[in-house]
């Protein structure tokens, strides 16, 4: 039996709430060559629900790397840390932009673990950010 789908109205709500940006790497849906997905922050297989409070907009790269993970290793401390939770955490508490605004820097164990696990600075994403910075379209917000 297939899993129930998230209704289109809920998907639209999640996308609008996220400002049409990936809630992990802040890639902008408008400039993405690939569709975005609605991510279960806590995966269904770990007890997460389809409630909007457990849903986040995610680009294909972040969604695919996050998969069913909710923790990862902080590369500095070596400790298991929770991944960034868009409904409970504030992005700016865990991340900041590099001086040229093309790379995301982790400020906390959660931030660093998320940067590494989701590869928030994938070459293609950094290249796109560089282009968008040049035309005044990045960072979003």
C-alpha distance (Angstrom), angle and dihedral (degrees) to the residues before:
residue distance angle dihedral
X1 . . .
X2 3.80 . .
X3 3.78 123.7 .
X4 3.80 116.2 -101.2
X5 3.77 114.0 -99.0
X6 3.77 123.9 -121.8
X7 3.82 107.8 -108.3
X8 3.82 116.5 -108.3
X9 3.81 91.4 -118.4
X10 3.81 90.7 56.9
X11 3.81 90.9 47.3
X12 3.80 89.5 51.3
X13 3.82 90.5 49.1
X14 3.83 91.7 50.6
X15 3.81 92.1 49.0
X16 3.80 93.5 48.0
X17 3.81 92.7 45.3
X18 3.83 88.3 53.6
X19 3.79 92.2 50.8
X20 3.83 87.4 -117.3
X21 3.82 89.7 -68.8
X22 3.78 130.6 119.4
X23 3.77 104.3 -99.7
X24 3.80 91.2 -139.7
X25 3.83 108.7 42.0
X26 3.84 96.4 14.9
X27 3.81 92.5 -127.7
X28 3.76 109.6 163.6
X29 3.80 117.6 -117.4
X30 3.81 91.1 -145.0
X31 3.83 91.4 63.7
X32 3.78 98.5 38.3
X33 3.80 120.6 110.0
X34 3.81 88.8 -155.5
X35 3.80 130.6 58.8
X36 3.79 119.8 -104.8
X37 3.79 123.8 -123.9
X38 3.75 135.2 -143.6
X39 3.80 104.6 -113.7
X40 3.78 125.1 -153.4
X41 3.81 100.9 -133.3
X42 3.79 87.9 -157.2
X43 3.81 102.8 33.2
X44 3.79 118.3 -122.6
X45 3.81 89.7 -119.9
X46 3.84 87.5 61.2
X47 3.79 93.4 48.3
X48 3.80 99.5 -86.1
X49 3.77 119.2 146.8
X50 3.78 137.9 -142.5
X51 3.79 89.3 -113.0
X52 3.83 111.3 128.6
X53 3.82 87.9 -120.1
X54 3.82 86.9 69.1
X55 3.80 97.3 43.1
X56 3.79 129.9 91.3
X57 3.78 134.5 176.7
X58 3.81 110.1 -113.1
X59 3.79 134.3 -179.7
X60 3.79 116.7 -125.4
X61 3.81 92.6 -102.0
X62 3.79 96.0 52.7
X63 3.79 94.4 39.2
X64 3.79 92.7 51.5
X65 3.80 93.9 47.6
X66 3.80 95.0 44.4
X67 3.81 92.5 48.5
X68 3.83 104.2 147.3
X69 3.79 97.0 -21.8
X70 3.79 122.1 122.5
X71 3.82 96.8 168.1
X72 3.79 137.7 38.8
X73 3.79 139.2 174.1
X74 3.81 117.2 -83.4
X75 3.82 102.7 -130.5
X76 3.82 92.2 -144.9
X77 3.81 102.9 47.0
X78 3.80 97.4 24.5
X79 3.81 88.3 -134.2
X80 3.78 126.9 133.0
X81 3.80 107.3 -105.8
X82 3.77 134.1 -177.4
X83 3.78 116.0 -102.8
X84 3.79 118.1 -116.3
X85 3.81 110.4 -76.0
X86 3.82 109.5 -152.5
X87 3.81 93.8 -158.8
X88 3.81 95.8 49.4
X89 3.81 105.4 26.5
X90 3.79 131.2 61.8
X91 3.81 112.0 -128.4
X92 3.81 94.4 -138.1
X93 3.82 91.5 54.5
X94 3.81 90.6 62.4
X95 3.80 105.4 26.6
X96 3.77 143.6 35.5
X97 3.79 135.1 -178.3
X98 3.79 121.8 -103.8
X99 3.80 115.9 -111.9
X100 3.81 91.8 -91.5
X101 3.85 89.9 44.3
X102 3.79 93.9 -124.9
X103 3.81 101.0 105.4
X104 3.78 132.5 52.5
X105 3.80 114.4 -132.0
X106 3.80 120.6 -157.3
X107 3.80 113.1 -129.6
X108 3.80 98.3 -176.8
X109 3.80 137.9 31.3
X110 3.80 87.8 -95.2
X111 3.79 91.5 48.4
X112 3.79 95.0 48.0
X113 3.81 92.9 44.8
X114 3.81 90.7 49.8
X115 3.82 93.6 47.0
X116 3.78 90.1 53.2
X117 3.83 100.3 39.0
X118 3.81 95.5 45.8
X119 3.83 93.3 35.1
X120 3.80 90.0 -130.4
X121 3.81 89.7 -178.7
X122 3.82 98.0 53.7
X123 3.83 109.8 161.5
X124 3.80 94.3 -113.7
X125 3.80 92.6 50.2
X126 3.81 92.6 47.3
X127 3.80 89.8 49.3
X128 3.81 91.1 50.7
X129 3.82 90.6 48.3
X130 3.81 89.7 51.0
X131 3.81 90.3 53.6
X132 3.80 93.1 45.5
X133 3.81 92.0 48.4
X134 3.81 88.8 54.2
X135 3.81 91.2 56.4
X136 3.81 95.4 40.1
X137 3.81 96.7 -108.1
X138 3.81 99.5 114.3
X139 2.94 141.5 106.5
X140 3.81 94.9 35.4
X141 3.74 121.0 -127.5
